[in-house]
Amino acid sequence: MLRLIKKNYFLLISVFLISYFGFNLMSGERGLFSYIEKKDLLSNLKKEELSLISKIEDMNHKNSLLSNNLDLDYIETLIRERFLFGKKDETIYLIKKNDN
């Protein structure tokens, strides 16, 4: 048995090194699977960033309507939506959404 190991010493070392590096290439902190997970996480974070940027721009636009040049139409829309006020001889209907 010892002679067989000595005879195939290079083959055993080669198989061990190839399997070791192959395993570490696929798994681990810097492996292929970790790379794919991090790539998915990055794409999700970029989508979330774009969504948050659009929300910020929308809020900035609404803020500018209330502060820089006072937009009376926007204020009327806010009063109608938030406080359910209407004009004289106007009927307001509330429609509830069913989220089933």
C-alpha positions in Angstrom: 0.0 0.0 0.0 2.8 2.4 0.9 4.5 1.6 -2.5 1.3 2.4 -4.3 1.0 5.8 -2.5 4.6 6.6 -3.3 4.1 5.6 -6.9 1.0 7.7 -7.3 2.1 10.6 -5.1 1.9 13.2 -7.8 -1.6 12.0 -8.9 -2.9 12.1 -5.3 -1.6 15.6 -4.7 -3.0 16.8 -8.0 -6.4 15.4 -7.3 -6.4 16.9 -3.8 -5.4 20.3 -5.1 -7.9 20.3 -7.9 -10.7 19.3 -5.6 -9.7 21.9 -3.0 -9.6 24.8 -5.4 -12.7 23.6 -7.2 -14.6 23.5 -3.9 -13.4 26.9 -2.9 -14.2 28.3 -6.3 -17.8 27.3 -6.0 -18.6 28.0 -2.4 -17.3 30.2 0.3 -17.3 34.0 0.8 -15.9 34.7 -2.7 -17.4 31.7 -4.5 -19.6 31.5 -7.5 -22.8 31.0 -5.5 -22.0 34.0 -3.3 -21.3 36.1 -6.4 -24.7 35.2 -7.9 -26.4 36.1 -4.6 -24.6 39.4 -4.3 -25.4 40.2 -7.9 -29.1 39.7 -7.3 -28.9 41.7 -4.1 -27.2 44.6 -6.0 -29.9 44.6 -8.7 -32.7 44.6 -6.1 -31.0 47.5 -4.3 -30.7 49.5 -7.5 -34.4 49.0 -8.2 -35.2 50.2 -4.7 -32.9 53.2 -5.1 -34.7 54.2 -8.3 -38.0 53.8 -6.6 -36.9 56.0 -3.7 -35.4 58.6 -6.0 -38.7 58.9 -7.8 -40.6 59.2 -4.5 -38.2 61.9 -3.4 -38.7 63.8 -6.7 -42.4 63.6 -6.3 -42.3 64.9 -2.8 -40.0 67.7 -3.9 -42.5 68.6 -6.6 -45.4 68.6 -4.1 -43.4 70.7 -1.7 -42.6 73.2 -4.4 -46.3 73.5 -5.1 -46.9 74.4 -1.5 -43.9 76.7 -0.8 -42.5 78.5 -3.8 -45.4 79.4 -6.0 -48.6 78.6 -4.0 -50.7 76.5 -6.3 -54.4 76.9 -5.4 -55.5 74.0 -7.5 -53.2 71.7 -5.6 -54.3 73.0 -2.3 -58.0 72.4 -3.3 -57.1 68.9 -4.3 -55.4 68.3 -0.9 -58.4 69.7 1.0 -60.8 67.5 -1.0 -58.8 64.3 -0.5 -57.7 64.8 3.2 -60.7 66.5 4.7 -63.5 65.4 2.4 -64.6 69.0 1.8 -66.6 69.9 -1.3 -68.2 73.0 -2.8 -71.8 74.1 -2.2 -74.4 71.8 -3.7 -71.8 69.2 -4.4 -72.2 65.5 -3.4 -69.2 63.5 -2.3 -69.1 59.7 -2.7 -66.7 57.6 -0.8 -65.6 54.4 -2.6 -64.0 51.8 -0.4 -61.6 49.4 -2.0 -61.9 45.8 -1.1 -58.4 44.3 -0.7 -59.4 40.6 -0.8 
